[in-house]
Amino acid sequence: MAEYKKTEGVIYRCPLCLFTLNDVPVSEYEDGIFRCVKCGYNGSFEDMAVHYNNFRSRYKLMEKRLTLEEQRKL
């Protein structure tokens, strides 16, 4: 039975290009490193997960209405 890869069939976007609002897919090479052709990003799956979580954290309060007091605490 073939070994299942956790990235099989998933198209990942470059986490650094996402910050500039570009949608560039990254390619996974045989050594398990993901590389972006536009910005030159090189990183493992764990590095990409950290960057994705950082990107998501910027938008976690998007659908919540903040009061003035809550904004002052930020």
C-alpha positions as CSV (number, residue, x, y, z in Angstrom):
1,M,0.0,0.0,0.0
2,A,1.3,3.4,-0.9
3,E,2.4,5.8,1.8
4,Y,-0.2,8.6,2.3
5,K,1.1,12.1,2.3
6,K,-0.7,14.7,4.3
7,T,-0.3,17.2,1.5
8,E,-1.7,15.0,-1.2
9,G,-4.3,16.8,-3.3
10,V,-4.0,20.1,-1.4
11,I,-2.8,23.3,-3.1
12,Y,-1.0,25.5,-0.7
13,R,-0.5,29.2,-1.2
14,C,2.7,31.0,-0.4
15,P,2.3,32.4,3.1
16,L,4.5,35.4,2.4
17,C,2.7,36.3,-0.8
18,L,-0.6,36.1,1.0
19,F,0.5,39.1,3.1
20,T,0.8,41.1,-0.1
21,L,-2.6,39.8,-1.3
22,N,-1.1,37.7,-4.1
23,D,-2.4,34.2,-4.6
24,V,0.7,32.2,-5.6
25,P,0.7,28.4,-5.2
26,V,3.9,26.8,-3.8
27,S,5.4,23.6,-5.1
28,E,6.6,20.8,-2.8
29,Y,9.8,19.2,-3.9
30,E,11.1,15.7,-3.2
31,D,13.0,16.9,-0.1
32,G,9.7,18.0,1.5
33,I,10.5,21.7,1.2
34,F,7.9,24.1,-0.3
35,R,9.1,26.7,-2.7
36,C,7.5,29.8,-4.1
37,V,8.5,30.8,-7.7
38,K,7.6,34.5,-7.1
39,C,9.2,35.5,-3.9
40,G,11.7,32.7,-3.3
41,Y,10.1,31.4,-0.1
42,N,11.5,28.1,1.2
43,G,10.0,26.3,4.1
44,S,8.8,23.0,5.5
45,F,5.2,22.2,6.2
46,E,5.6,23.2,9.8
47,D,7.0,26.6,8.8
48,M,4.0,27.2,6.5
49,A,1.6,26.2,9.3
50,V,3.1,28.9,11.5
51,H,2.8,31.5,8.8
52,Y,-0.8,30.5,8.1
53,N,-1.7,30.8,11.8
54,N,-0.1,34.2,11.9
55,F,-2.1,35.3,8.8
56,R,-5.4,33.9,10.3
57,S,-4.8,35.8,13.6
58,R,-5.1,39.1,11.8
59,Y,-8.7,38.4,10.9
60,K,-9.9,36.6,14.0
61,L,-11.9,39.6,15.2
62,M,-13.3,40.6,11.8
63,E,-16.9,39.5,12.5
64,K,-17.0,40.7,16.1
65,R,-18.2,44.2,16.9
66,L,-15.8,45.7,19.4
67,T,-16.8,48.3,22.0
68,L,-14.6,51.3,22.7
69,E,-13.5,49.7,26.0
70,E,-12.4,46.5,24.2
71,Q,-10.5,48.5,21.7
72,R,-8.6,50.4,24.4
73,K,-7.6,47.0,25.9
74,L,-6.1,45.8,22.7
